[in-house]
Amino acid sequence: MTVKTRRQGNSIMVTIPASFNIGENVEFEPIKDENGVISLLPVRHNIYTAESNYDLRKAMEEENIGDNGTPVGREDIWND
């Protein structure tokens, strides 16, 4: 499959085929490397920035979700 650039205003556009199943208004960060390869990286949003004071422990207690307080597997990888 080959796509072709086209001008729209002051920008050069490349059409992404519908078969890629990318929805409308999806954000990407364009990157061009030293070899001229252009990549579109999906923008990831930090879901924790919206509620910086969120208390997971309190939410677990309110929902009556149990926690024995002891790591079961490798949850505590920083203190291995």
N, C-alpha and C positions, 0 to 999 in steps of 0.2 A: 504494500500500500504506500502510495506517495501522496504527500500533501504539499500545497504551494502557499507561499506567503502572499499577503495582499495588504494594501495600505488602507487604514481607516483613520482619518484625521492625521495626527502626527505620529501614529503608531503603526508598526508592522504586525499583522495578525497571522496566526497559523490556526487552522481549523483542527479541532480534535474530533476524530471519528465517533459517531454515536455508538458504535459497537464497543467502545471503551466503557460505556455505562457510567459516565461522570455526570452528576446532576448539575442543575443550574446554580449559579452563585457560589460555587465551591472555590475557596481561596487557595492559591498556590504561590510559592516563592520561586521566581525564575533564577536559575544559576547557569552561568556560562563558564566552562573551564578553559584551561590554557590551550586545549586542542580544538576549541570551538563547539564542543558538545553542549547543547542546551538541555537542561533538566528542569522539570517542574516538580517541586517538592510540596506536598500538602502542608498547609499551615496548621499547626497544632495549637490549640488554645489550652491554657492551664485552667482546669476546672476548679482549682482551689483558690484562685485569686478573687473570685466573686464573693466568697465568704471566708475571709481570713481568720475569723474568730470561731469557726465551726468546731465544736467539741464532739469528736467521734465517741468518746467514752460515754458522755452524757446521752447522746442519741441512742447508743446501744442500750443503756439502762432504760430510757423512755420506751423503747420498742421491746423491752424484755428479752434482749438477745444476750445469751450467756457468754461469758468469757472467763476461763479459769486463771487468766493472768500469766500462764506459763507457755512459752513457745512450744509448738508441737513439732515443727520441722526446722526449716532454715529461716524463720521470720527474723531472727536476731543475728543477721549476718555480720553486723558491725562489731560484735563482741565475741567472735569465734576465736 
